Amino acid sequence: MEAQSGDTLLDAALEHGVEMPHECGGNCACTTCHIHVLEGAEYLSKPEEVEIDRLLSAENRQSYSRLGCQAILLLGEITVQLVEEASW
């Protein structure tokens, strides 16, 4: 799918009908929009401290984890995977 530079991954997903959980409304107050960036991380904004701190509580966190509500698209192609949170 194509998206606008400057959009967050969450905004781009929702605009194209891709369901991405976002319980906090995209305000970096939860980890429901946790994704793994499989390719093209260099085409996303660098994570800010608030996102890094929030990711510390994310399940299945990896070095390539990001929050869809915080990762801003630059120019280039990326491949991401939604991370499923465990439900108890």
Secondary structure, 3 states (H helix, E strand, C coil): CCCCCCCEHHHHHHHCCCCCCCCCCCCCCCCCCEEEEEECHHHECCCCHHHHHHHCCCCCCCCCEEECCCCEECCCCCEEEECCCCCC
